[in-house]
Amino acid sequence: MARGQQALTAEGSGVRLAPGERGAVHRHDLDHVLVQIAGDRVAVESEPDSPTPWGPYFEAPIAPGQFSYMRRGGIETAVNVGAEDYHELIVELKD
């Protein structure tokens, strides 16, 4: 490793939701990367006392292979609002 560089430490988990299914209420305590594996549309509902950058409700189309860097924080619930099974990989970036 070059001088001044740090090793990246990460841990992964996954989410699978059938159409119309809601995930568990959760909080992301670490910055993370969402990698879309399957699905067509997903929504995120934020808890009222836990503001997020996208507001109380955010819905978006997704495509397999798409990825997004997300900052830590917010208490939220993922909802599959699409017509297809939803599957994502979450890679948490350790401090």
C-alpha positions as semicolon CSV with decimal commas, in nm:
position;residue;x (nm);y (nm);z (nm)
1;M;0,000;0,000;0,000
2;A;0,134;0,343;-0,091
3;R;0,233;0,586;0,181
4;G;-0,065;0,786;0,310
5;Q;-0,325;0,534;0,193
6;Q;-0,560;0,352;0,426
7;A;-0,699;0,003;0,393
8;L;-1,074;-0,013;0,327
9;T;-1,265;-0,233;0,566
10;A;-1,618;-0,337;0,469
11;E;-1,892;-0,579;0,566
12;G;-2,190;-0,684;0,356
13;S;-2,549;-0,792;0,402
14;G;-2,850;-0,822;0,177
15;V;-3,217;-0,733;0,150
16;R;-3,481;-0,932;-0,039
17;L;-3,841;-0,808;-0,068
18;A;-4,132;-0,950;-0,267
19;P;-4,359;-0,701;-0,448
20;G;-4,551;-0,503;-0,185
21;E;-4,332;-0,629;0,101
22;R;-4,191;-0,393;0,365
23;G;-3,854;-0,446;0,528
24;A;-3,783;-0,399;0,897
25;V;-3,737;-0,051;1,040
26;H;-3,360;0,003;1,057
27;R;-3,082;0,260;1,088
28;H;-2,753;0,276;0,900
29;D;-2,479;0,359;1,149
30;L;-2,208;0,352;0,880
31;D;-2,167;0,498;0,533
32;H;-2,260;0,227;0,283
33;V;-2,294;0,132;-0,082
34;L;-2,621;-0,014;-0,214
35;V;-2,574;-0,257;-0,504
36;Q;-2,896;-0,343;-0,688
37;I;-2,915;-0,712;-0,778
38;A;-3,278;-0,745;-0,893
39;G;-3,601;-0,548;-0,903
40;D;-3,755;-0,252;-1,081
41;R;-3,867;0,004;-0,819
42;V;-3,813;0,064;-0,446
43;A;-3,922;0,322;-0,188
44;V;-3,779;0,437;0,144
45;E;-4,003;0,567;0,423
46;S;-3,821;0,766;0,692
47;E;-3,936;0,772;1,053
48;P;-4,097;1,110;1,143
49;D;-3,830;1,198;1,402
50;S;-3,543;1,090;1,177
51;P;-3,499;1,329;0,886
52;T;-3,310;1,211;0,580
53;P;-3,174;1,404;0,280
54;W;-3,462;1,275;0,064
55;G;-3,745;1,365;0,303
56;P;-4,012;1,142;0,461
57;Y;-4,072;0,935;0,144
58;F;-3,857;0,863;-0,158
59;E;-3,938;0,631;-0,449
60;A;-3,716;0,550;-0,746
61;P;-3,669;0,308;-1,033
62;I;-3,373;0,073;-1,001
63;A;-3,183;-0,154;-1,239
64;P;-2,963;-0,455;-1,167
65;G;-2,599;-0,349;-1,144
66;Q;-2,684;0,004;-1,033
67;F;-2,510;0,122;-0,716
68;S;-2,535;0,423;-0,484
69;Y;-2,309;0,560;-0,212
70;M;-2,514;0,654;0,095
71;R;-2,414;0,846;0,406
72;R;-2,493;0,704;0,750
73;G;-2,794;0,812;0,951
74;G;-3,169;0,810;0,938
75;I;-3,416;0,551;1,061
76;E;-3,609;0,408;0,768
77;T;-3,807;0,124;0,612
78;A;-3,752;-0,011;0,259
79;V;-4,065;-0,097;0,059
80;N;-4,078;-0,288;-0,268
81;V;-4,324;-0,077;-0,468
82;G;-4,229;-0,253;-0,791
83;A;-4,374;-0,547;-0,980
84;E;-4,060;-0,765;-0,947
85;D;-3,879;-0,926;-0,653
86;Y;-3,628;-0,679;-0,508
87;H;-3,277;-0,778;-0,399
88;E;-2,991;-0,551;-0,295
89;L;-2,649;-0,599;-0,142
90;I;-2,546;-0,350;0,126
91;V;-2,175;-0,292;0,176
92;E;-2,107;-0,103;0,500
93;L;-1,782;0,094;0,509
94;K;-1,617;0,055;0,849
95;D;-1,465;0,358;1,021
